């Protein structure tokens, strides 16, 4: 059985900690077995590893999340990278063609698809293994996993079973009901309906045949080149609603979607992360502070206060799910990002009338990691080393840098840095266009940089 983890999300529901590059699954706010903080994606990958399911798992994600996944899980994680976001059907189709044409997976192999961020017991993933047997014994097109509802929720979709079912192992699906009213949800619960947790399985042949019927390529490289032409449509609408026979496996264990501040704080091991003071009479209040400033909370009940370089949220917990609605139309560049080599946070961004911009960042590079060897056509930079020791490459020469060193990088100068120990520096960019497209990467690995510099010396 092959597994595809879907890693998407726009980063609005847990603003200001989440943004377009750091969606909710990457927030390190959960306690692990070693009393350290971990993210949802780290927790899920660890659970898969305990069952050795990670060895047959790929993650489908967008370009903007690649560095974050590598930073948190490692460079060895197999990724299917969407050139652009086009909803769940195109993402799953691309992953299916990769399994078929690149990995050589048998058309008879069962493929399971699930979100990258469910908050569940490990028994959830043990149950996922049963999807393979359910498909083989039921002759269904799709096998889903449904969670036994604990209350009449209006937030989830419901899977309604056939009522005359005699099989306790899996249940044939009658129909689906999306986000009902509380009264409708109570009726659905009486009909033994299950919450739809976004987990389904199919034989690879089913999706490959569907792509052929749609006139779409089944070779990964070909589909990748045509990806921008695919319809933006969810897997539910494109496939699930049109499947002739669907079965569902009930799961009665613990399951939670930590998609809002009120649900996330229920599972945090502490009510405070970061600098601050919460008074004793501030009951059921959580503080998550990523800024290097003190936040003091006095007499505030049932609230979440979250602060990051992207902004500050002060919200009643019951109101916090409205944050995505409130932020509609609000757009800004991510002010904090994790990368494969470390992290950066934006300290200041100023635009002047004469079409000149100044962007100031604090950048951290992990020991042994490096920034690419690169150049820019529209900006100059000044780096001030404030922590650690590193190797600085400048126009094909390498020298050691340490705290207090100021590195001036003119327009079109080739430059890069490798951290010998964890290194931090302040970067001030000045230019007419401070955009990612103005990064011309010459070499990615430091070995290539060293080879280039040696060649010049010789």
C-alpha positions in Angstrom: 0.0 0.0 0.0 1.3 3.4 -1.0 0.3 6.6 0.9 0.0 10.2 -0.3 0.0 12.9 2.3 -1.6 16.2 1.1 0.2 19.3 2.5 -1.6 22.4 1.4 -3.3 25.3 3.2 -3.2 29.1 2.8 -2.2 29.8 6.4 -5.1 32.1 7.3 -7.0 30.1 10.1 -4.1 30.2 12.5 -2.9 33.7 11.7 -0.5 35.4 12.6 1.7 32.3 13.2 0.6 30.7 10.0 1.1 32.4 6.6 1.3 31.3 2.9 4.6 29.5 3.4 4.0 28.3 7.0 0.6 26.7 7.1 -0.9 25.3 10.3 0.9 21.9 10.0 4.3 23.5 10.5 3.6 25.4 13.8 5.7 23.9 16.6 3.2 24.1 19.4 2.6 20.5 20.4 4.5 18.5 23.1 6.3 15.3 22.0 7.4 12.3 24.0 10.6 14.2 24.9 8.9 17.3 26.2 10.0 19.3 23.2 7.8 21.3 20.9 6.9 19.7 17.5 4.6 20.5 14.6 1.6 18.5 13.3 3.6 17.3 10.3 6.4 16.1 12.6 3.9 14.3 14.8 2.2 12.6 11.9 5.5 11.6 10.2 6.7 10.2 13.5 3.5 8.1 13.9 3.9 6.7 10.4 7.5 5.9 11.1 6.6 3.8 14.2 4.4 1.7 11.9 7.0 1.7 9.1 4.4 3.3 6.8 6.7 6.2 6.1 8.8 4.0 3.8 5.9 3.9 1.3 4.7 7.5 1.7 5.1 10.6 -0.5 4.1 14.1 0.3 2.2 16.2 -2.3 2.9 19.9 -1.7 3.4 23.2 -3.3 6.7 24.9 -4.1 6.3 27.4 -1.2 6.3 24.6 1.4 9.3 22.5 0.2 11.9 24.3 2.3 9.6 24.0 5.4 9.1 20.3 4.9 12.9 19.7 4.5 13.6 21.9 7.5 11.3 19.9 9.8 11.5 16.4 8.4 14.8 16.3 6.5 16.0 16.4 2.9 15.3 12.7 2.3 11.5 13.0 2.4 10.0 12.1 -1.1 8.0 15.1 -2.4 5.6 15.5 -5.3 5.9 19.3 -6.0 3.0 21.1 -7.6 4.2 23.9 -9.9 1.2 25.9 -8.6 -1.7 25.3 -6.3 -4.7 23.8 -8.2 -6.8 22.0 -5.5 -6.8 18.4 -4.4 -7.7 16.5 -7.6 -4.8 17.9 -9.7 -2.4 17.2 -6.7 -3.5 13.6 -6.3 -3.5 13.1 -10.1 0.1 14.3 -10.3 1.1 12.0 -7.4 -0.6 9.1 -9.0 1.3 9.6 -12.3 4.5 9.8 -10.3 3.7 6.4 -8.6 2.8 4.9 -12.0 5.4 6.2 -14.4 8.4 7.1 -12.2 8.2 4.7 -9.3 6.8 1.8 -11.3 4.0 1.0 -8.9 1.6 -1.7 -10.0 -1.8 -0.7 -11.2 -3.3 -3.2 -8.8 -1.6 -1.4 -5.8 -3.8 0.3 -3.3 -3.1 4.0 -2.8 -4.3 5.8 0.4 -4.6 9.6 0.6 -4.8 11.6 3.8 -4.2 15.1 5.1 -0.7 15.8 6.5 -2.1 17.2 9.8 -4.7 15.1 11.6 -4.3 15.1 15.4 -4.9 11.4 16.2 -3.8 8.4 18.1 -1.5 5.9 16.4 -4.5 3.5 16.1 -5.8 5.8 13.4 -2.9 4.9 11.1 -3.3 1.2 12.0 -6.9 1.5 10.8 -5.7 3.0 7.5 -3.9 -0.3 6.8 -7.4 -1.9 6.7 -8.4 0.2 3.7 -6.5 -2.2 1.4 -8.5 -5.2 2.6 -11.8 -3.2 2.4 -11.1 -2.4 -1.3 -10.1 -6.0 -2.1 -13.1 -7.6 -0.4 -15.8 -5.1 -1.4 -14.9 -4.5 -5.0 -15.6 -0.8 -4.4 -14.2 2.1 -6.4 -13.2 4.0 -3.3 -12.8 3.1 0.4 -13.1 6.0 2.9 -12.4 6.3 6.6 -15.0 8.0 8.7 -14.8 9.1 12.3 -17.6 8.4 14.8 -19.0 11.9 15.7 -18.8 12.9 19.3 -21.2 15.9 19.0 -23.5 17.4 16.3 -20.9 19.5 14.6 -21.7 22.0 11.8 -18.0 22.1 10.7 -17.6 18.7 9.2 -19.0 16.8 6.2 -20.9 13.6 7.0 -20.7 10.2 5.4 -24.2 8.6 5.5 -24.2 4.7 5.4 -26.6 2.3 3.8 -29.1 1.5 6.5 -29.5 -2.3 5.9 -25.8 -3.0 6.3 -24.8 -6.2 8.0 -21.0 -5.8 7.8 -19.3 -4.4 10.9 -15.9 -4.2 9.1 -16.9 -1.7 6.4 -20.1 0.0 5.4 -21.4 0.8 2.0 -22.0 4.6 1.5 -25.5 5.9 0.7 -24.6 9.6 0.3 -22.7 12.6 1.7 -24.0 15.7 3.6 -21.7 18.7 3.7 -21.7 20.9 6.9 -25.3 20.4 8.1 -27.1 22.5 10.7 -26.9 21.3 14.3 -30.4 19.9 14.0 -29.6 18.1 10.8 -26.4 16.8 12.3 -28.3 15.2 15.2 -30.5 13.4 12.7 -27.5 12.2 10.8 -25.9 10.9 14.0 -29.1 8.8 14.6 -28.5 7.4 11.1 -25.0 6.3 12.2 -23.4 8.9 9.9 -19.7 9.4 10.3 -17.5 12.6 10.1 -15.6 12.7 6.8 -11.9 13.1 7.8 -10.5 13.4 4.3 -9.0 9.9 4.1 -9.7 7.6 1.1 -8.1 4.8 -0.9 -8.3 3.5 -4.4 -6.4 1.1 -6.6 -3.9 3.0 -8.8 -5.6 1.7 -11.9 -8.8 3.5 -11.0 -7.2 7.0 -11.1 -4.9 6.2 -14.1 -8.0 5.0 -16.1 -9.9 8.1 -15.0 -7.1 10.4 -16.3 -7.0 8.5 -19.6 -10.8 8.9 -19.9 -10.4 12.6 -19.4 -7.7 12.8 -22.1 -5.0 13.7 -19.6 -1.4 12.4 -19.6 -0.5 9.5 -17.4 3.2 10.2 -17.6 4.5 12.3 -14.7 6.8 14.6 -16.6 4.2 15.3 -19.3 1.4 16.1 -16.8 3.9 18.3 -14.9 4.4 20.4 -18.0 0.6 20.7 -18.5 -0.2 21.2 -14.9 -1.3 24.9 -15.2 -4.0 23.8 -17.7 -5.7 21.4 -15.2 -9.1 22.4 -13.8 -9.0 23.7 -10.2 -11.3 21.2 -8.6 -11.4 19.1 -5.4 -11.0 15.3 -5.4 -14.5 15.1 -3.8 -16.2 16.8 -6.7 -14.1 15.3 -9.5 -14.0 11.7 -8.3 -15.9 10.9 -5.1 -19.2 12.2 -6.2 -19.0 10.2 -9.5 -17.8 6.9 -8.0 -20.3 4.1 -8.5 -19.6 2.2 -5.3 -18.0 3.5 -2.1 -17.4 1.9 1.2 -16.4 3.5 4.5 -14.4 2.1 7.5 -15.7 3.4 10.8 -13.0 4.7 13.2 -14.1 5.2 16.8 -10.8 6.4 18.3 -9.6 9.9 19.0 -9.5 12.3 16.0 -9.3 16.1 15.9 -8.8 18.8 13.3 -6.6 21.4 14.9 -7.6 24.0 12.4 -8.6 26.9 14.6 -7.1 28.6 17.6 -9.7 27.2 20.0 -9.2 23.6 19.0 -5.4 23.9 18.8 -5.0 25.4 22.3 -7.0 22.5 23.7 -4.1 20.2 22.8 -1.2 22.4 23.7 0.8 21.1 26.7 1.3 24.6 28.1 -0.8 27.8 28.1 2.3 29.9 27.3 5.0 29.8 24.6 7.4 32.7 24.4 8.0 35.8 26.5 5.2 37.0 28.7 3.2 36.9 31.9 -0.3 35.5 32.3 -2.0 36.6 35.6 -3.6 33.8 37.7 -7.1 35.2 37.1 -6.7 34.9 33.3 -8.3 31.5 33.2 -8.4 29.4 30.0 -6.2 31.9 28.2 -3.3 31.0 26.0 -0.3 33.1 24.9 1.9 32.1 21.9 4.6 34.8 21.4 7.3 34.6 18.7 8.4 38.2 19.2 11.3 39.2 21.4 9.1 41.5 23.5 7.2 41.0 26.7 3.4 40.4 26.5 1.5 40.8 29.8 -2.0 39.5 30.2 -4.2 40.6 33.1 -7.6 39.3 33.9 -8.5 38.1 30.4 -10.5 34.9 30.3 -11.1 32.3 27.5 -8.8 34.1 25.1 -5.9 33.4 22.7 -3.1 36.0 22.2 -0.8 35.2 19.4 2.1 37.3 18.2 4.6 36.9 15.3 6.4 39.0 12.8 3.2 38.8 10.7 1.0 40.5 13.3 -0.8 40.2 16.6 -4.1 38.5 17.3 -6.2 39.0 20.4 -9.3 37.0 20.3 -12.0 35.3 22.4 -11.5 31.6 21.7 -15.1 31.1 20.6 -14.7 33.9 18.0 -11.3 32.7 16.7 -12.6 30.5 13.8 -13.8 33.8 12.2 -10.2 34.9 11.6 -10.1 33.7 8.0 -13.3 35.6 7.2 -11.9 38.8 8.9 -8.6 38.6 7.0 -10.3 38.2 3.6 -8.6 40.6 1.2 -5.7 41.2 3.5 -2.5 40.3 1.8 1.2 40.7 2.8 4.4 38.9 2.2 5.3 36.2 4.8 7.3 37.9 7.6 8.7 34.7 9.0 9.7 31.6 7.0 11.6 28.4 7.8 13.9 27.2 5.0 16.0 24.1 4.4 19.0 25.9 5.7 17.4 27.7 8.7 15.0 30.6 9.0 14.5 34.3 8.5 12.2 37.0 9.9 11.5 40.4 8.4 12.3 43.2 10.8 11.3 46.2 8.6 10.1 46.9 5.1 10.0 50.5 3.8 9.1 51.7 0.3 10.2 55.3 -0.7 8.6 57.6 -3.2 11.5 57.3 -5.6 10.6 53.6 -6.2 13.4 52.5 -3.9 12.8 49.9 -1.2 14.7 48.8 2.0 14.1 45.4 3.5 15.8 44.4 6.8 15.9 40.7 7.8 17.3 38.7 10.6 18.6 35.4 9.2 19.7 32.2 10.9 21.6 29.5 9.2 22.0 26.1 10.9 25.5 24.7 11.4 26.6 22.7 8.3 24.0 24.4 6.1 24.5 27.1 3.5 22.7 29.7 1.4 23.0 29.2 -2.3 25.8 31.0 -4.2 23.8 33.7 -5.9 23.6 37.2 -7.3 21.0 40.0 -7.8 20.4 42.5 -10.6 18.1 44.9 -8.8 19.5 45.2 -5.2 22.6 45.5 -3.1 22.9 44.0 0.4 24.8 44.6 3.6 25.2 41.7 6.0 26.3 42.2 9.7 27.3 39.0 11.4 25.9 38.9 15.0 26.4 35.3 16.0 28.5 32.3 15.0 31.3 31.6 12.6 31.0 30.9 8.9 32.6 30.7 5.4 31.7 33.7 3.2 32.1 33.3 -0.6 32.4 36.6 -2.5 33.1 36.7 -6.2 34.8 33.3 -6.2 36.9 33.8 -3.1 36.1 32.3 0.4 37.0 33.8 3.8 36.1 33.2 7.4 33.5 35.6 9.0 32.6 36.1 12.7 30.5 38.4 14.9 31.1 42.1 14.1 32.1 41.6 10.5 30.2 43.8 8.0 29.9 42.4 4.5 29.0 44.8 1.7 27.5 43.1 -1.4 27.0 45.3 -4.5 24.6 44.6 -7.3 25.6 41.7 -9.5 28.2 40.5 -6.9 28.3 36.7 -6.5 27.9 35.7 -2.8 26.9 32.9 -0.4 27.6 31.7 3.1 28.0 28.4 5.0 27.6 28.1 8.7 30.4 26.4 10.6 28.5 26.9 13.8 24.9 28.2 14.0 25.2 31.7 12.5 22.9 34.7 12.6 23.2 38.0 10.7 21.2 41.1 9.9 20.7 41.6 6.2 19.7 45.0 4.7 18.5 44.9 1.1 18.3 48.1 -0.9 17.0 48.3 -4.5 14.1 48.8 -6.9 12.7 45.3 -6.8 13.1 43.2 -3.6 11.6 40.0 -4.9 12.4 36.3 -5.1 12.7 36.5 -8.9 15.8 38.6 -8.5 17.7 35.8 -7.0 20.0 34.2 -9.6 21.2 31.0 -8.1 24.6 29.9 -9.4 25.3 26.9 -7.1 23.2 25.2 -4.5 25.8 23.0 -2.8 28.8 24.3 -1.0 31.0 21.7 -2.6 30.3 23.3 -6.0 31.2 26.7 -4.5 34.5 25.4 -3.1 35.4 23.8 -6.4 34.7 27.0 -8.3 36.8 29.1 -5.9 39.7 26.5 -6.0 39.5 26.6 -9.8 39.9 30.4 -9.8 42.9 30.2 -7.4 44.6 27.6 -9.6 
